[in-house]
């Protein structure tokens, strides 16, 4: 069985996101192993944003579990984040023209950020949650958008912006979890882990 120094099952993060690693470190949790899950992230027909992030987070955790030996008991945490304007999902993009369209759509209005988290325990139980946060953008001028596109920060980000970077200058208000918008709702994640018996190395 894969265990930490205390004989406890190890913690595996099913994500390659450096932001999620940084967020976990902020609350004293350091994954023993990081594995990038390979799944199809295409939304199902008629699938709403909340259902999408829960499904994708669950699939990511299961994909990583499938790579492990059955005798290896681990906590496996996966997460997925999407930005939505109404029922329209603004996915990740590396296309500057698409990013401009997203920013124009977000300009001067509120949108929702949904983050799904899914945990598989050493006993094989899976729990999945979704957290919703409302974010309001200021009205963006053409120079605002041009400057942000030039920064390249938007690449690979849901909704084509990063709240923890230059994108913060465009945020008027947040109603909900800031860390969820970054990529991982810390309060909900810690509660899920601790409620399942996980203890970090620094805890008694």
C-alpha positions, -999 to 999 in steps of 0.1 A, spaced: 0 0 0 12 35 -8 16 53 25 31 85 39 56 85 69 28 80 94 14 50 76 -15 70 62 -26 65 25 -10 92 4 -27 121 -13 -27 123 -51 -37 154 -69 -53 146 -103 -43 179 -119 -13 195 -136 -24 230 -126 3 249 -107 -24 271 -93 -41 242 -76 -8 231 -61 -2 266 -48 -36 268 -33 -32 235 -15 2 246 -2 -15 277 12 -35 256 36 -6 233 44 -14 204 21 13 190 -2 3 162 -25 26 132 -25 20 126 -62 7 147 -91 -9 130 -121 -24 146 -151 -57 129 -160 -66 123 -196 -103 126 -203 -127 140 -229 -138 174 -215 -165 180 -242 -198 191 -226 -227 168 -232 -257 181 -252 -278 203 -229 -254 198 -200 -255 228 -176 -222 242 -161 -228 228 -126 -234 193 -139 -204 196 -163 -178 205 -136 -191 177 -113 -190 151 -141 -155 162 -153 -140 163 -118 -154 128 -111 -141 115 -143 -106 129 -137 -104 113 -103 -116 79 -117 -91 82 -146 -62 86 -122 -75 58 -99 -76 35 -130 -38 40 -134 -30 29 -99 -26 -7 -87 -56 -20 -69 -35 -26 -38 -25 10 -35 -48 29 -12 -48 66 -18 -68 98 -15 -73 111 -50 -85 147 -55 -96 161 -89 -111 194 -99 -126 212 -129 -135 249 -134 -157 266 -160 -169 301 -166 -205 306 -176 -226 335 -188 -261 323 -183 -261 287 -197 -233 295 -221 -200 279 -211 -168 299 -219 -141 272 -221 -103 274 -222 -88 288 -253 -55 296 -270 -72 315 -298 -68 353 -294 -99 361 -315 -120 337 -293 -105 353 -262 -115 388 -274 -151 376 -279 -151 361 -244 -138 393 -228 -164 414 -247 -191 391 -235 -179 394 -199 -175 432 -200 -197 452 -177 -217 422 -165 -218 394 -140 -210 358 -147 -207 326 -127 -176 305 -121 -183 268 -113 -157 246 -98 -162 209 -92 -142 189 -68 -142 151 -65 -125 129 -39 -119 92 -39 -110 78 -5 -87 48 2 -118 28 7 -130 36 -28 -158 60 -18 -162 89 -42 -177 123 -32 -182 151 -56 -192 187 -50 -197 219 -70 -191 255 -59 -206 285 -76 -191 320 -74 -205 352 -90 -180 376 -105 -187 410 -119 -164 426 -145 -161 463 -151 -168 476 -186 -138 469 -207 -125 494 -232 -108 484 -265 -74 493 -250 -82 472 -219 -89 441 -240 -59 447 -263 -36 451 -233 -49 419 -217 -46 399 -249 -11 411 -254 -1 399 -219 -9 363 -229 -22 356 -194 -56 345 -208 -42 314 -226 -55 282 -213 -78 299 -188 -115 293 -184 -133 324 -197 -100 337 -210 -89 355 -178 -70 348 -146 -83 365 -115 -51 359 -96 -31 379 -122 -35 410 -144 -72 400 -148 -78 412 -112 -78 448 -124 -111 442 -143 -130 426 -114 -155 448 -96 -169 423 -72 -169 386 -61 -198 369 -43 -185 335 -32 -151 318 -31 -121 336 -45 -100 304 -44 -127 286 -64 -123 311 -92 -86 305 -91 -92 268 -95 -99 251 -61 -124 261 -34 -102 257 -3 -128 256 24 -149 229 7 -118 209 -3 -103 209 32 -137 199 47 -140 171 22 -105 158 29 -108 161 67 -143 146 67 -128 116 49 -100 110 74 -72 127 56 -45 144 77 -16 164 63 20 157 74 20 186 98 -11 175 117 -13 152 147 
